Amino acid sequence: MKEYYDNLSKGKVFSKNCYGESTIVDYAMFKDDKAIGVVTQSNNVKRTACCKIYICGDKFAHENHGSYFDERGGERFLIMAQGLEWTGGDIFDDFC
């Protein structure tokens, strides 16, 4: 996981498909050091998306953790993934 983590950087393209590409806004190691959380931004309607990366067998698994209208959704995802408490209150997406 550390080598994967070390290759991430803000502004770098994280994923690309026929609908466009997403770039890394922020990332963090999960509290147990067995997974990485990545927040990306794209030109989709819900611009912010979150991904959890972990090792499954001998492969990297990328698990979708939602997309958000409010970029604070990504902040909350990373804070909670690190085992910290989210004190930012409700976000717009909580009501969608």
C-alpha positions in Angstrom: 0.0 0.0 0.0 2.8 2.4 0.8 4.2 2.2 -2.8 0.8 3.0 -4.2 0.3 5.8 -1.7 3.7 7.3 -2.6 2.8 7.4 -6.3 -0.3 9.6 -5.6 -0.2 13.3 -5.9 -2.7 16.2 -5.9 -3.6 17.3 -9.5 -2.6 13.9 -11.0 -5.1 12.1 -13.2 -6.6 9.2 -11.2 -8.9 7.7 -13.7 -10.0 8.2 -17.3 -12.8 6.7 -19.4 -15.1 7.6 -22.3 -17.0 10.1 -20.0 -13.9 12.1 -19.0 -11.2 12.0 -16.4 -10.9 12.7 -12.7 -8.0 14.3 -10.9 -6.8 13.8 -7.3 -7.9 16.5 -4.9 -6.8 14.8 -1.7 -5.8 11.4 -0.3 -5.0 9.7 3.0 -4.0 6.4 4.5 -6.9 4.8 6.4 -6.4 4.4 10.2 -5.4 0.8 9.9 -2.8 1.4 7.1 -4.5 -1.3 5.0 -6.3 1.0 2.7 -6.0 4.4 1.0 -8.8 6.9 0.5 -8.7 9.1 -2.6 -10.9 12.1 -3.3 -11.2 13.1 -7.0 -12.8 15.9 -9.0 -14.2 15.8 -12.5 -16.6 17.6 -14.8 -19.6 15.4 -13.9 -22.7 16.7 -12.3 -21.5 15.4 -9.0 -18.0 16.7 -9.3 -16.4 15.1 -6.2 -16.0 11.3 -5.9 -14.4 9.1 -3.2 -12.6 5.8 -3.7 -11.1 3.3 -1.2 -8.1 1.3 -2.4 -7.0 -1.9 -0.8 -5.3 -5.2 -1.6 -7.5 -8.2 -2.3 -5.4 -11.3 -2.8 -2.6 -10.2 -5.1 -4.5 -7.3 -6.8 -5.4 -3.7 -5.9 -9.2 -3.3 -5.5 -10.8 0.1 -6.1 -14.1 0.5 -4.2 -16.5 3.4 -5.1 -17.5 5.3 -2.0 -19.9 7.7 -3.6 -20.0 11.0 -5.4 -21.0 14.4 -4.1 -22.4 17.7 -5.2 -20.7 19.3 -2.1 -16.9 18.8 -2.1 -17.1 18.6 1.7 -18.4 15.1 1.1 -14.9 14.1 0.1 -13.4 15.9 3.2 -15.7 14.0 5.5 -14.8 10.6 3.8 -11.1 11.2 4.4 -11.5 12.4 7.9 -13.6 9.5 9.0 -11.4 7.0 7.1 -8.5 8.2 9.3 -10.5 7.4 12.4 -11.1 11.0 13.2 -14.4 12.7 14.1 -16.2 14.7 11.4 -17.2 18.0 13.0 -18.2 19.8 9.8 -21.9 19.3 10.3 -24.3 18.2 7.5 -23.4 18.5 3.9 -25.8 19.1 1.0 -25.7 15.5 -0.2 -27.1 14.3 3.2 -30.4 15.6 2.0 -30.4 14.3 -1.6 
